[in-house]
Amino acid sequence: MRATAVSTFLFILILIGCSQPATPTATADPSPTNTPTATADAGVVEIQPTESSADDGILSLADGWTQIEPGGETRCAHDTPFAFWVRPGTVNKLLVYFQGGGGCWNEETCQVGSSFYDSSVGVNDSPERRGGILDFDHPENPFADYHAVYVPSCTGDVYLGSNLQTYSTDDGENIEIYHRGFVNLNAALNWAFENVLAPSSVFVTGCSAGSIGSIRAAPHLIHNYPDAEVVQLGDSLGFVFDEPTAVDSIYGTHQSLPNWIPAFADFDPDAFTMADFYNAVAAFYPQNRFAQYNTEADSVQVRYHLAGGESAETFAPALAEAISAIHLESPNFRSYTADGDIHCIMPGNLFYTREVAGVRFRDWVTDLAAGNEVANIQCESCGVAYGPTGATSEPAWEQIGIMPTPRSENRGVVLNGRFYIPGGWGGESVFEAYNPADDSWETLADLPDGRHHFMIAAFDDKIYLFGGSPANAYAPTDTAWVYDPTSNEWSAIANLPQPRFAGAAVTVGDAIYIVGGKSNTGATPTLRYDSVSDTWTELASLNQASEHVAAVALDGKIYLFGGWEQPGIEFSRLEIYDIATDTWADGGNMQFKRGGLAAAVLAGKIYVVGGELLSTGQTQDHVELYDPATDEWAEAVSLPHSLHGFPLLSYDDALWIIGGSDLAGGEQNRGRILRYQPAE
């Protein structure tokens, strides 16, 4: 078997060749003609500085990020405008970052509203929300002073496309997709070449699909900045499958190949392997350095590996083989392979804390970018390791699988042995149920209106969903619904007394209580809902108003944990509500302050898990254990990775996590199903 490394979704193109789904119909489309652009015969971006660029260029912009809409032949998949962001620095060095964004390859995956890829550029694509190397205020960011160009993904072709493609459905409908990823990439590079003149060094990188963008852009950056030290790093790039990948017939990749590199004269883009591409570029530019970062159990890569007919156990050795294929031919290639299953490290704060073999990833990248020699770093074991290692008899968190629609900033409930997971960022209208008995998922009736940051509870064999924020917004609403699993139908119920989101709902006796959260009226009293009369009662407010909280009910009391008064002012507080007296009292504080956390009851104790600190831009892996009988806290087994905004469910003597995000203040949805069963 020959393992090869490809992009975030390119294995799907293998499946096109193997399973022969409906054949897409290509529509003739000229080569990109935006000005300036690639030459027809070589694809080299040749730029002569204009009068405007000869002036201060990027330094003429205001501090912070500026959005650029280049127009011309650029566009997103459904013929909407493409844009990228730029940011002036204080030194003449350049950071180029390519965003991940999935991909599409047929009439089903390319349809409007598909969850397989990002098809537009919007507010959620802004680099303002990112962490890691995109947090320019972080004191340890090695690129804090660099000029920056941030390129979103919106074409479903991992930056390889120069094509207008028509996909035909069985009923005769035609879906036109502008696979213009390379055209968009080209426009962003053109802007840089005109406005960032003669930088001393360039660091080009990208996450997931953006990894393809980074190695695809590297030859153009080296060619047009001949005096700069250009370094490339692909983040979570090493997808591995058994067959080369066809990319030309759908995306028109031949129009964008760097044909001035001799190896590409005989390069077949319909037999694409990432190892071949790396080796061709690295051989032509032996003075430059190229690199990859991967985790040996990357949850996203494993998901596609499984869909390609392989097993989870074969992923780590296949990944090592793919990386070795580059090492064997390219002495100027470096790799850092870590344990765990995190997908993408550069845009998150794990960038600053990840350490393998005594080498911190942040330091490794800093040396790589500075031109210093770095070693190839490999985790000690290529086996999957969940949770802490060392001499301990305490079980660790284990990954069970991946949810069909990765989401975050949502909640879930257990009802009659099934986990019901509605809405959230990444699928605000999606409603899916998981059966842990046979590890299966079922798609249920969509939410009547898409929601995230809602409150949810189960009562009397029904599921109640309250408030939250509508899709494409970040503001509370007062609507509420009940879902009947028997009929698979949603019905409207009485609205909340005031709009509310980012609170918590718990069931106690014959009533449901809403605690904490944020309202646009300022008032957030405790609310009690009576499902029989469909009425609300307002009760006592928290001692300290707090949103993005977690809460559980136990023995006639409600325990509310953490949250924040406003973003950046987080709490470690515990407040306890006595239902009999309608009063809130303070309990012992958690060790770690955080919002966006989750809580669940298991064996009479309360586990408080994960969370985020917007004040530092960090997600949390902390797990704390609270004993209500003694009002005492203890540390429990940490998560295998930091996480916030997820359902935490207690079922069958174990805790279950479904999905969540590891990007503080944003969605970088992982979709992992984690299970933890404490020792007896």
ZAMARGU-4260 file (C-alpha; in steps of 0.2 Angstrom, whole numbers, plus 5000, padded with zeros to 4 digits):
<rodrens>
0) 5000/5000/5000 | 5006/5017/4996 | 5000/5030/5008 | 4999/5048/5001 | 4995/5065/5010
5) 4981/5076/5003 | 4971/5090/5009 | 4956/5092/5021 | 4943/5083/5010 | 4952/5078/4994
10) 4950/5059/4998 | 4932/5062/4992 | 4939/5064/4974 | 4946/5047/4976 | 4928/5041/4980
15) 4923/5049/4964 | 4935/5038/4954 | 4930/5023/4964 | 4911/5023/4967 | 4907/5033/4951
20) 4893/5045/4957 | 4884/5056/4945 | 4897/5064/4934 | 4898/5083/4935 | 4897/5092/4919
25) 4911/5105/4916 | 4907/5122/4910 | 4919/5131/4899 | 4927/5145/4909 | 4942/5156/4904
30) 4958/5156/4914 | 4958/5169/4928 | 4960/5187/4920 | 4960/5198/4935 | 4973/5211/4935
35) 4987/5207/4940 | 4986/5189/4937 | 4996/5173/4933 | 5004/5172/4916 | 4996/5160/4904
40) 5011/5149/4901 | 5019/5148/4918 | 5007/5154/4932 | 5020/5166/4939 | 5013/5182/4946
45) 5024/5195/4939 | 5021/5212/4947 | 5028/5229/4943 | 5025/5241/4958 | 5011/5254/4954
50) 5012/5272/4960 | 5000/5268/4974 | 5010/5253/4980 | 5027/5263/4979 | 5020/5275/4992
55) 5018/5268/5009 | 5008/5252/5003 | 5002/5242/5018 | 5009/5255/5030 | 4996/5268/5023
60) 4982/5257/5031 | 4975/5260/5049 | 4981/5249/5063 | 4972/5232/5064 | 4963/5222/5050
65) 4957/5230/5034 | 4945/5220/5023 | 4950/5220/5004 | 4937/5215/4990 | 4948/5213/4975
70) 4934/5211/4962 | 4938/5205/4945 | 4937/5187/4942 | 4938/5183/4961 | 4922/5176/4969
75) 4915/5163/4981 | 4907/5147/4976 | 4889/5154/4973 | 4895/5170/4964 | 4896/5181/4979
80) 4910/5193/4982 | 4927/5186/4989 | 4937/5196/5001 | 4953/5195/5011 | 4960/5204/5026
85) 4977/5213/5028 | 4985/5221/5043 | 5001/5232/5044 | 5015/5228/5055 | 5030/5237/5062
90) 5044/5227/5053 | 5046/5223/5035 | 5041/5205/5037 | 5026/5196/5030 | 5014/5183/5037
95) 5002/5175/5025 | 4989/5164/5032 | 4976/5153/5023 | 4960/5148/5032 | 4953/5131/5031
100) 4936/5128/5024 | 4932/5111/5018 | 4927/5106/5001 | 4913/5100/4989 | 4914/5088/4974
105) 4896/5084/4968 | 4879/5090/4967 | 4874/5085/4984 | 4890/5092/4993 | 4890/5108/4983
110) 4872/5113/4985 | 4868/5130/4993 | 4868/5128/5012 | 4880/5113/5012 | 4889/5109/5028
115) 4904/5101/5018 | 4912/5118/5014 | 4912/5136/5017 | 4904/5145/5002 | 4905/5163/5007
120) 4915/5176/5016 | 4906/5184/5030 | 4909/5191/5048 | 4913/5174/5055 | 4928/5173/5043
125) 4936/5189/5051 | 4953/5186/5058 | 4948/5197/5073 | 4940/5181/5081 | 4956/5171/5080
130) 4969/5166/5092 | 4986/5158/5091 | 4997/5167/5078 | 4983/5178/5073 | 4982/5185/5091
135) 4994/5199/5088 | 4993/5205/5106 | 4999/5189/5113 | 5016/5192/5121 | 5024/5176/5114
140) 5018/5178/5096 | 5033/5177/5085 | 5024/5186/5071 | 5017/5200/5082 | 5026/5213/5072
145) 5024/5206/5055 | 5013/5213/5041 | 4999/5200/5038 | 4988/5194/5024 | 4973/5183/5029
150) 4965/5173/5015 | 4948/5165/5018 | 4942/5149/5010 | 4925/5150/5001 | 4926/5140/4985
155) 4927/5122/4990 | 4943/5118/4980 | 4957/5120/4993 | 4964/5134/4984 | 4967/5124/4968
160) 4953/5129/4957 | 4952/5141/4942 | 4936/5134/4935 | 4917/5136/4934 | 4909/5119/4936
165) 4891/5114/4934 | 4885/5099/4944 | 4869/5091/4937 | 4856/5083/4949 | 4845/5068/4945
170) 4830/5079/4942 | 4839/5090/4929 | 4844/5104/4940 | 4861/5112/4937 | 4871/5119/4951
175) 4885/5131/4946 | 4900/5132/4957 | 4914/5145/4955 | 4929/5134/4960 | 4940/5149/4960
180) 4951/5146/4975 | 4968/5149/4965 | 4960/5165/4957 | 4957/5171/4975 | 4973/5166/4982
185) 4982/5174/4967 | 4972/5191/4970 | 4978/5191/4988 | 4996/5188/4983 | 4995/5201/4970
190) 4990/5213/4983 | 5004/5208/4994 | 5017/5210/4980 | 5011/5227/4976 | 5009/5233/4994
195) 5022/5224/5004 | 5039/5228/4995 | 5055/5218/4998 | 5051/5210/5015 | 5066/5202/5023
200) 5056/5186/5027 | 5040/5178/5023 | 5031/5165/5033 | 5016/5156/5024 | 5005/5144/5033
205) 4987/5138/5034 | 4976/5127/5043 | 4968/5111/5036 | 4962/5116/5018 | 4973/5131/5020
210) 4988/5120/5021 | 4986/5116/5003 | 4985/5135/5000 | 5001/5138/5009 | 5011/5125/4999
215) 5002/5131/4983 | 5007/5149/4987 | 5025/5146/4992 | 5032/5145/4974 | 5024/5162/4970
220) 5031/5170/4986 | 5048/5163/4983 | 5048/5169/4965 | 5042/5186/4968 | 5052/5190/4984
225) 5069/5183/4978 | 5078/5192/4992 | 5067/5186/5006 | 5069/5170/5017 | 5052/5162/5013
230) 5047/5147/5025 | 5031/5137/5023 | 5022/5127/5036 | 5006/5116/5033 | 4995/5114/5048
235) 4986/5097/5049 | 4990/5093/5031 | 4994/5075/5031 | 4978/5067/5024 | 4983/5049/5019
240) 4974/5037/5007 | 4978/5023/4996 | 4976/5031/4979 | 4982/5048/4971 | 4968/5061/4969
245) 4960/5068/4954 | 4959/5087/4955 | 4960/5094/4937 | 4944/5087/4930 | 4934/5096/4943
250) 4944/5111/4948 | 4954/5115/4932 | 4970/5114/4943 | 4982/5113/4927 | 4978/5132/4925
255) 4987/5136/4941 | 5002/5124/4942 | 5019/5133/4944 | 5025/5126/4927 | 5042/5136/4928
260) 5047/5121/4940 | 5053/5107/4929 | 5045/5093/4939 | 5028/5100/4935 | 5031/5098/4916
265) 5026/5080/4918 | 5015/5082/4934 | 4998/5074/4932 | 4985/5085/4942 | 4973/5070/4941
270) 4985/5059/4950 | 4989/5072/4964 | 4998/5067/4980 | 5004/5080/4992 | 5021/5071/4995
275) 5024/5073/4976 | 5019/5091/4976 | 5030/5095/4992 | 5045/5086/4984 | 5044/5095/4967
280) 5044/5112/4976 | 5057/5108/4989 | 5069/5101/4976 | 5067/5117/4965 | 5070/5128/4980
285) 5083/5119/4991 | 5088/5135/5000 | 5070/5137/5007 | 5062/5127/5020 | 5045/5118/5020
290) 5036/5110/5035 | 5021/5101/5041 | 5012/5099/5058 | 5001/5085/5062 | 4994/5075/5076
295) 4994/5056/5075 | 4976/5054/5079 | 4969/5070/5071 | 4950/5069/5073 | 4946/5077/5056
300) 4959/5067/5047 | 4954/5051/5055 | 4936/5054/5050 | 4940/5055/5032 | 4952/5041/5034
305) 4937/5030/5040 | 4926/5036/5026 | 4939/5030/5014 | 4937/5013/5020 | 4952/5012/5032
310) 4952/5009/5051 | 4957/5021/5064 | 4972/5010/5069 | 4980/5012/5052 | 4980/5031/5052
315) 4995/5034/5063 | 5007/5023/5053 | 5000/5029/5036 | 5003/5047/5042 | 5021/5043/5047
320) 5023/5034/5030 | 5017/5049/5020 | 5028/5061/5030 | 5043/5050/5027 | 5040/5050/5009
325) 5044/5069/5009 | 5058/5067/5021 | 5067/5054/5010 | 5068/5065/4995 | 5068/5083/5003
330) 5082/5087/5015 | 5075/5104/5017 | 5058/5098/5024 | 5054/5097/5043 | 5040/5090/5052
335) 5032/5091/5070 | 5021/5076/5074 | 5012/5077/5091 | 5001/5065/5101 | 4982/5068/5103
340) 4969/5072/5090 | 4968/5091/5088 | 4965/5097/5071 | 4974/5114/5067 | 4986/5122/5080
345) 4991/5138/5072 | 4974/5148/5075 | 4972/5142/5093 | 4981/5145/5109 | 4987/5127/5109
350) 5001/5135/5098 | 5009/5142/5114 | 5007/5127/5125 | 5009/5111/5115 | 5026/5102/5119
355) 5032/5086/5112 | 5049/5078/5117 | 5053/5093/5127 | 5051/5105/5112 | 5038/5118/5113
360) 5029/5120/5097 | 5029/5139/5098 | 5048/5139/5100 | 5050/5127/5086 | 5040/5138/5074
365) 5049/5153/5080 | 5066/5145/5076 | 5059/5139/5059 | 5053/5156/5054 | 5070/5164/5060
370) 5080/5152/5049 | 5087/5143/5063 | 5090/5124/5062 | 5075/5114/5069 | 5074/5095/5072
375) 5061/5084/5066 | 5049/5081/5081 | 5040/5065/5084 | 5029/5059/5099 | 5036/5045/5108
380) 5021/5033/5104 | 5011/5033/5088 | 4996/5026/5097 | 4982/5037/5102 | 4983/5044/5120
385) 4968/5052/5128 | 4971/5061/5144 | 4986/5061/5156 | 5000/5048/5155 | 5011/5042/5169
390) 5008/5031/5185 | 4990/5033/5188 | 4976/5020/5190 | 4963/5033/5185 | 4954/5030/5169
395) 4956/5044/5155 | 4944/5052/5143 | 4942/5041/5127 | 4936/5046/5110 | 4921/5036/5104
400) 4919/5044/5087 | 4914/5059/5077 | 4897/5067/5076 | 4890/5069/5059 | 4888/5088/5060
405) 4902/5096/5071 | 4894/5110/5081 | 4898/5121/5097 | 4889/5133/5108 | 4874/5121/5110
410) 4868/5109/5123 | 4859/5092/5123 | 4849/5081/5134 | 4847/5062/5137 | 4830/5055/5135
415) 4826/5036/5135 | 4844/5031/5131 | 4847/5043/5117 | 4857/5059/5116 | 4847/5073/5108
420) 4859/5087/5101 | 4850/5102/5092 | 4857/5118/5084 | 4873/5127/5089 | 4886/5136/5079
425) 4890/5125/5063 | 4872/5119/5061 | 4860/5131/5069 | 4845/5121/5062 | 4852/5104/5063
430) 4844/5091/5075 | 4853/5074/5078 | 4851/5060/5090 | 4865/5048/5095 | 4862/5031/5101
435) 4877/5025/5112 | 4871/5007/5112 | 4876/5005/5094 | 4886/5021/5091 | 4873/5027/5078
440) 4866/5044/5073 | 4849/5049/5067 | 4844/5065/5058 | 4828/5073/5066 | 4816/5087/5061
445) 4825/5104/5059 | 4823/5117/5073 | 4809/5129/5068 | 4822/5143/5068 | 4840/5140/5069
450) 4848/5143/5086 | 4864/5144/5096 | 4867/5148/5115 | 4850/5141/5119 | 4844/5132/5135
455) 4837/5115/5135 | 4829/5102/5146 | 4820/5085/5146 | 4803/5082/5155 | 4789/5070/5153
460) 4797/5061/5138 | 4798/5078/5129 | 4812/5090/5125 | 4810/5109/5129 | 4821/5122/5120
465) 4821/5140/5127 | 4828/5156/5120 | 4846/5157/5113 | 4852/5168/5099 | 4846/5166/5081
470) 4857/5160/5067 | 4869/5174/5060 | 4866/5184/5075 | 4872/5186/5093 | 4857/5193/5103
475) 4844/5184/5114 | 4827/5179/5109 | 4812/5174/5119 | 4804/5160/5109 | 4802/5143/5115
480) 4797/5126/5108 | 4794/5108/5114 | 4799/5093/5104 | 4789/5076/5104 | 4801/5061/5099
485) 4786/5051/5095 | 4780/5062/5081 | 4796/5070/5077 | 4788/5087/5078 | 4792/5104/5086
490) 4778/5115/5093 | 4778/5132/5100 | 4775/5136/5118 | 4774/5151/5129 | 4788/5164/5126
495) 4800/5167/5140 | 4796/5183/5150 | 4811/5191/5143 | 4824/5187/5129 | 4837/5175/5136
500) 4853/5166/5130 | 4869/5158/5137 | 4860/5153/5152 | 4855/5135/5158 | 4840/5125/5160
505) 4837/5111/5173 | 4822/5100/5177 | 4817/5098/5196 | 4801/5089/5200 | 4787/5094/5188
510) 4795/5110/5183 | 4809/5117/5172 | 4820/5131/5179 | 4830/5144/5168 | 4845/5151/5178
515) 4858/5164/5173 | 4861/5170/5155 | 4860/5187/5146 | 4844/5197/5142 | 4843/5213/5132
520) 4832/5220/5146 | 4846/5218/5159 | 4835/5208/5170 | 4838/5189/5172 | 4828/5182/5186
525) 4826/5164/5189 | 4812/5157/5179 | 4801/5142/5182 | 4791/5134/5168 | 4775/5124/5171
530) 4772/5113/5155 | 4754/5109/5161 | 4748/5127/5161 | 4761/5133/5149 | 4765/5147/5160
535) 4781/5156/5168 | 4784/5162/5185 | 4798/5174/5189 | 4809/5170/5205 | 4824/5177/5213
540) 4839/5183/5203 | 4857/5177/5205 | 4868/5186/5218 | 4879/5190/5203 | 4872/5191/5186
545) 4882/5179/5174 | 4880/5172/5157 | 4889/5157/5148 | 4886/5147/5164 | 4883/5129/5168
550) 4870/5122/5180 | 4864/5105/5187 | 4850/5100/5199 | 4853/5089/5214 | 4843/5085/5229
555) 4831/5099/5227 | 4844/5112/5224 | 4851/5120/5208 | 4870/5123/5207 | 4876/5136/5195
560) 4895/5138/5190 | 4906/5151/5183 | 4902/5161/5168 | 4905/5180/5165 | 4897/5196/5169
565) 4903/5202/5152 | 4917/5195/5140 | 4933/5196/5149 | 4927/5197/5166 | 4925/5178/5171
570) 4920/5170/5187 | 4925/5155/5197 | 4909/5157/5207 | 4897/5144/5213 | 4879/5149/5218
575) 4867/5137/5225 | 4848/5140/5223 | 4836/5133/5236 | 4820/5129/5228 | 4810/5128/5244
580) 4815/5146/5250 | 4818/5154/5233 | 4835/5160/5238 | 4852/5160/5231 | 4868/5157/5242
585) 4886/5157/5238 | 4896/5140/5238 | 4914/5137/5238 | 4923/5144/5222 | 4931/5133/5209
590) 4949/5134/5207 | 4949/5140/5189 | 4938/5154/5183 | 4929/5151/5166 | 4914/5153/5156
595) 4907/5142/5142 | 4909/5127/5153 | 4898/5112/5156 | 4893/5103/5171 | 4884/5086/5175
600) 4880/5075/5190 | 4888/5057/5191 | 4887/5046/5207 | 4881/5061/5218 | 4896/5072/5213
605) 4896/5087/5201 | 4909/5087/5187 | 4913/5104/5180 | 4922/5103/5163 | 4931/5114/5150
610) 4927/5132/5147 | 4935/5147/5140 | 4943/5163/5146 | 4940/5178/5133 | 4951/5189/5144
615) 4966/5178/5138 | 4959/5170/5123 | 4961/5153/5130 | 4950/5137/5130 | 4951/5126/5145
620) 4955/5107/5148 | 4951/5108/5167 | 4940/5096/5175 | 4935/5099/5193 | 4924/5088/5205
625) 4912/5096/5217 | 4905/5087/5233 | 4889/5095/5238 | 4889/5086/5255 | 4906/5095/5260
630) 4906/5110/5248 | 4924/5105/5243 | 4932/5104/5226 | 4945/5092/5219 | 4954/5091/5202
635) 4949/5077/5191 | 4956/5069/5175 | 4959/5084/5163 | 4952/5083/5145 | 4963/5077/5131
640) 4962/5094/5123 | 4954/5111/5128 | 4936/5114/5124 | 4921/5125/5127 | 4903/5127/5121
645) 4898/5108/5122 | 4885/5096/5129 | 4890/5086/5144 | 4879/5072/5147 | 4878/5059/5161
650) 4873/5042/5156 | 4877/5024/5160 | 4889/5028/5174 | 4899/5039/5162 | 4901/5057/5156
655) 4899/5060/5138 | 4905/5076/5128 | 4897/5079/5111 | 4906/5091/5100 | 4912/5109/5106
660) 4925/5121/5100 | 4943/5123/5105 | 4944/5141/5099 | 4940/5154/5113 | 4926/5166/5108
665) 4923/5157/5091 | 4919/5141/5082 | 4932/5129/5077 | 4921/5114/5079 | 4929/5097/5082
670) 4914/5085/5083 | 4922/5073/5094 | 4912/5061/5105 | 4922/5059/5122 | 4918/5047/5136
675) 4924/5046/5153 | 4920/5033/5166 | 4928/5035/5183 | 4936/5021/5193 | 4924/5013/5205
</rodrens>
